[in-house]
Amino acid sequence: MTLLSAPVEAVSPDRLQISDLPRLARRHPLVVIGGGLLMLMIVLALAAPLYAGDPLNMDPFKRLQPASSEMWFGSDNLGRDVFARTMFGARISLIVGLTSATGAALGGLLIGVLAGYSRGFDSIAMRVMDGLMSIPTVLLAIALISLTGSGVGILIFAITIVQLPSVTRLVRSVVMSVRERPYVEAAICGGARLPKVLWRHILPSTIPALMVQSAIVCADAILTEAGLSFLGVGVPPDIPSWGNMISSSRLYLAIAPLTVFAPGICLAVMVLSVNLLGDGLRDLFDPRAKRRR
């Protein structure tokens, strides 16, 4: 039989090799740009103690100073180094974003696989997910913080709970489309047990979609943390974070604009890098999505 056109195959993560990276960089520049920016932010955040200085040191005699060789981004209303606080603030955004995305991905993968393969569990799990989707992140964070006190862990938990339904529904839809395919039915007819079927045939099909959704969750978590910290219900004020910096310096925008623009621009660059990486991964693993645009 003659094929009129070859099918478009998505790239599988386990097939990628070091020799394929230059070709992937040319065909999928968004992955390189987004991944490169994100890696740069991670390196700068991890190495901040080596070059950024002390983000907590206050000097009232240096309040609202302009940018100089001593303080590259100037100082805030308490005389703290804005550059040091900006670099250390990247750590909070990365911790919250990556941890929330990892927690939502693992939880959504487990619940989604079980819900997509078991109709009895599906009816219960999806009703719980519908209930979680109705909870606003801000209200949940305020409720948890009022009960337990503010902290990064409470913020991560609140964001993870709210992001869990979207990941679960995505994994469930993938599993429901895969479980009816001939190779899965052949494995079951051949005597393969359920854990083996899930591990070898179902889970690999969910990884590409899960990676793309995790990037979206990470970007959303970073923005949510900044918004909650800006409102005063996120990271405690004594911990440098971009949301706290923008909130405490918004009244001094006309006098010291870098106190707001420095964390704001870094926040925009980090979210942009994660979104570019997620968009590039979508094109990489599903070329049909790129052709439809």
Buried (B, 14 or more C-beta within 10 A) or exposed (E): EEEEEEEEEEBEEEEEEEEEEEEBBEBBEBBBBBBBBBEEBBEBBEEBEEEBBEBEEBEEEBBBBEBEEEBBBBBBBBBBBBBBBBBBBBBBBBBBBBBBBBBBBBBBBEBBBBBBBBEEEBEEBBEBBEEBEEBEBBEBBBEBBEEEEBBBEBBBBBBBBBBBBBBBBBBBBBBBEBBEEEEBEEBBEEEBEEEEBBEEBBBEBBBBBBBBBBBBBBBBBBBBBBBBBBEBBBBBEEBBBBBBBBBBBEEBEEEBBBBBBBBBEBBEBBBBBBBBBBBBBBBBBBBEBBEEE
